[in-house]
Amino acid sequence: MNGVRIGIIASLLLCVWLVWPKGETATPPRPLLIKSALKDAKDPIIVLGDSIARQTPLPRTLCNRPVVNAGIDGSSTSSGLDGMLKKALGSKQAALIVVSLGMNDAITADSVETYKRNYQALLAGLKTMSSRLALATITGLETGKEVGPRKAQTIDGYNAAIPEIARGVGASVIAIPPMPAGFTSDGVHLSESGTALWSKAISDGIIASLCPNG
C-alpha cells in the first residue's frame, strides 16, 4: 500500500512539473506569490490593484506592520480580487486594504454606474477581511502617447465617483497628486518619477489611516 501511495504522489508531482513554466524567467502565478507573502505576515497592510500597483516598489513596513503588494496585471473592479485575496489570507484579518483600480475598467469604457456597482461589490467582499479600507484615485493618462481605447473623460468620471463609493463603506480616500510631464513610460504605466510620486502618496495615505500620530 505504501508503494502505491508513493507512486500516486510521484505521478502528481510529475504532472505539476510538466505543466509548470520552465526556464530561468519562469515564476509562479501572481496569486501564489501574494499568498506566500501573506503566509507569515501578521496584521498586514495590503495594496490591491492592477499593474500600476504591482510595478511600484512600496516600503517593506509602515506603522510597524508589513506591507504586501497585491497588485495583479490587468485587474479591474470586476476581476474577483476579493475571492483571490480571501484564499490568500485565509482566516486572518488585514490591518488595512488599499485598493487602486479603474485604469483597466476604462479599456472597455464601463459607465460610471457600472464602475460604482462593480467597486461596491468588490468592497463588500473586502470588508470581511479588514475593518479599514482606503481607495486610491486613478492616475491620469499622459497626453501625446498611445493609450489605446482609454479616454481621459472616462477616468475623470471614475475619479469623481470614488469619494461616494468610499463613503458607502466607511473607507478613506487616497488622492494621487497631479503628475508632472513624463510621468509615464507609455501613456499609462508609470515611469520612475511617476512611480516615486505614486508610492509616496500611497504610503502617506496609509500612515494617515493607521498611525497619523507616528
Sequence and secondary structure as in RCSB ss.txt:
>XXXX:A:sequence
MNGVRIGIIASLLLCVWLVWPKGETATPPRPLLIKSALKDAKDPIIVLGDSIARQTPLPRTLCNRPVVNAGIDGS
STSSGLDGMLKKALGSKQAALIVVSLGMNDAITADSVETYKRNYQALLAGLKTMSSRLALATITGLETGKEVGPR
KAQTIDGYNAAIPEIARGVGASVIAIPPMPAGFTSDGVHLSESGTALWSKAISDGIIASLCPNG
>XXXX:A:secstr
 HHHHHHHHHHHHHHHHHHS  STT    HHHHHHHHHHT SS EEEEESHHHHTS   SEETTEEEEEEE TT 
 TTS HHHHHHHHHTT   SEEEEE  TTGGGGT  HHHHHHHHHHHHHHHTTT S EEEE      TTS  TT 
 HHHHHHHHHHHHHHHHHHT EEE      TT BSSSSSB HHHHHHHHHHHHHHHHHHH TT 
